[in-house]
Amino acid sequence: MKETTKVWIEFAKRDMASAKLLLSDEYCSNNVLFHCQQAIEKILKAILEEYEIHIPKIHSVIKLYEMLPGQVKESFKIEEEVLNLIEEIYINFRYPSEMGLVPDGFPTKERAKNTYELTEEIFNNLLKMLTDKRCMDEGE
């Protein structure tokens, strides 16, 4: 595995750890969601890095997912609905919008927990894919 891929993975792991630490505090639920979005964004960028695909300076998990190699998307498909959910986190829960603080109010602790669990599953599957690729590459 490339060293730069490992750095992206480390940053993603730290976002997952931050989200987990904040889960117990409802006041920080919007920050849990943000770290979840960041973890997915960074693990997608790690995959792009490993496959030597240019990483654009964007935060859109939808666009990053679309850039993944076909074999990765075939191995682990992320539903469009899930990508949209993660995408809206970056927009709606990071900064106050022009429509008020947050269009639908601050997220609840329950939403943060559900989002964390969904993110953890996606994160672990994508990380496993990277690990499996490394094992396949070393066996060649």
C-alpha positions as CSV (number, residue, x, y, z in Angstrom):
1,M,0.0,0.0,0.0
2,K,1.3,3.4,-0.9
3,E,2.5,5.6,2.0
4,T,0.2,8.5,0.9
5,T,-2.8,6.0,1.0
6,K,-1.9,5.2,4.6
7,V,-1.9,8.9,5.5
8,W,-5.5,9.3,4.1
9,I,-6.5,6.2,6.0
10,E,-5.0,7.6,9.2
11,F,-6.9,10.8,8.9
12,A,-10.1,8.9,8.2
13,K,-9.6,6.7,11.2
14,R,-9.1,9.8,13.4
15,D,-12.4,11.3,12.1
16,M,-14.1,8.0,13.0
17,A,-12.6,8.1,16.5
18,S,-13.7,11.7,17.0
19,A,-17.2,10.9,15.9
20,K,-17.3,8.0,18.4
21,L,-16.0,10.1,21.3
22,L,-18.7,12.7,20.6
23,L,-21.6,10.3,20.3
24,S,-22.6,10.4,24.0
25,D,-23.1,14.2,24.0
26,E,-26.3,15.3,22.1
27,Y,-25.0,18.9,22.1
28,C,-22.2,17.7,19.7
29,S,-24.5,15.6,17.4
30,N,-23.8,17.9,14.4
31,N,-20.1,17.4,15.0
32,V,-20.6,13.6,15.0
33,L,-22.3,13.9,11.6
34,F,-19.5,16.1,10.3
35,H,-16.8,13.7,11.3
36,C,-18.7,10.8,9.8
37,Q,-18.9,12.7,6.5
38,Q,-15.2,13.5,6.7
39,A,-14.3,9.8,7.4
40,I,-16.2,8.7,4.3
41,E,-14.7,11.5,2.2
42,K,-11.2,10.6,3.3
43,I,-11.5,6.8,2.8
44,L,-12.8,7.4,-0.7
45,K,-9.8,9.7,-1.3
46,A,-7.5,6.9,0.0
47,I,-9.0,4.5,-2.5
48,L,-8.4,7.1,-5.3
49,E,-4.8,7.5,-4.1
50,E,-4.2,3.8,-4.0
51,Y,-5.5,3.4,-7.6
52,E,-3.5,6.5,-8.7
53,I,-6.6,8.5,-9.7
54,H,-6.2,12.2,-9.3
55,I,-7.9,13.4,-6.1
56,P,-9.8,16.6,-6.7
57,K,-10.1,19.2,-3.9
58,I,-13.8,18.6,-3.3
59,H,-15.9,17.4,-0.4
60,S,-18.6,15.7,-2.5
61,V,-18.8,12.0,-1.5
62,I,-21.1,11.5,-4.5
63,K,-18.5,12.8,-7.0
64,L,-15.7,10.9,-5.2
65,Y,-17.6,7.7,-5.3
66,E,-18.3,8.1,-9.0
67,M,-14.6,8.4,-9.6
68,L,-13.8,5.0,-8.0
69,P,-12.6,2.2,-10.2
70,G,-15.4,-0.1,-11.4
71,Q,-14.1,-3.1,-9.5
72,V,-14.3,-1.2,-6.2
73,K,-17.9,-0.1,-6.9
74,E,-18.8,-3.6,-7.9
75,S,-17.3,-5.0,-4.7
76,F,-19.1,-2.6,-2.4
77,K,-22.0,-0.6,-3.8
78,I,-23.1,2.4,-1.8
79,E,-26.7,3.2,-2.5
80,E,-27.5,6.6,-3.9
81,E,-29.8,7.3,-1.0
82,V,-27.0,6.7,1.5
83,L,-24.5,8.9,-0.5
84,N,-27.1,11.7,-0.6
85,L,-27.5,11.4,3.2
86,I,-23.8,11.7,3.8
87,E,-23.5,14.5,1.2
88,E,-26.1,16.6,2.9
89,I,-24.2,16.4,6.2
90,Y,-21.4,18.6,4.8
91,I,-23.8,21.2,3.6
92,N,-26.4,21.2,6.3
93,F,-24.6,20.5,9.6
94,R,-21.3,22.3,9.3
95,Y,-22.1,25.9,8.9
96,P,-25.2,28.1,9.5
97,S,-27.2,28.4,6.3
98,E,-28.9,31.5,4.9
99,M,-32.2,29.9,5.9
100,G,-31.5,29.9,9.6
101,L,-29.1,28.0,11.8
102,V,-29.8,24.6,10.4
103,P,-32.8,24.0,8.0
104,D,-34.3,21.1,10.0
105,G,-32.8,22.0,13.4
106,F,-29.8,20.4,15.0
107,P,-29.5,16.7,14.6
108,T,-30.6,14.5,17.5
109,K,-28.4,12.1,19.4
110,E,-30.4,9.3,17.8
111,R,-29.7,10.6,14.3
112,A,-26.0,10.9,15.2
113,K,-25.9,7.3,16.4
114,N,-27.7,6.0,13.3
115,T,-25.4,8.0,11.0
116,Y,-22.3,6.8,12.9
117,E,-23.3,3.1,12.6
118,L,-24.0,3.5,8.9
119,T,-20.7,5.3,8.4
120,E,-18.8,2.7,10.4
121,E,-20.2,-0.1,8.2
122,I,-19.2,1.8,5.0
123,F,-15.8,2.8,6.4
124,N,-14.9,-0.7,7.5
125,N,-16.0,-2.3,4.2
126,L,-14.0,0.3,2.2
127,L,-11.0,-0.2,4.5
128,K,-11.2,-3.9,4.1
129,M,-11.2,-3.5,0.3
130,L,-8.0,-1.5,0.5
131,T,-6.4,-4.1,2.7
132,D,-7.6,-6.9,0.4
133,K,-6.1,-5.0,-2.6
134,R,-2.8,-4.7,-0.7
135,C,-2.8,-8.4,-0.1
136,M,-3.6,-9.1,-3.8
137,D,-0.9,-6.7,-5.0
138,E,1.7,-8.3,-2.7
139,G,0.8,-11.8,-4.0
140,E,1.4,-10.8,-7.6
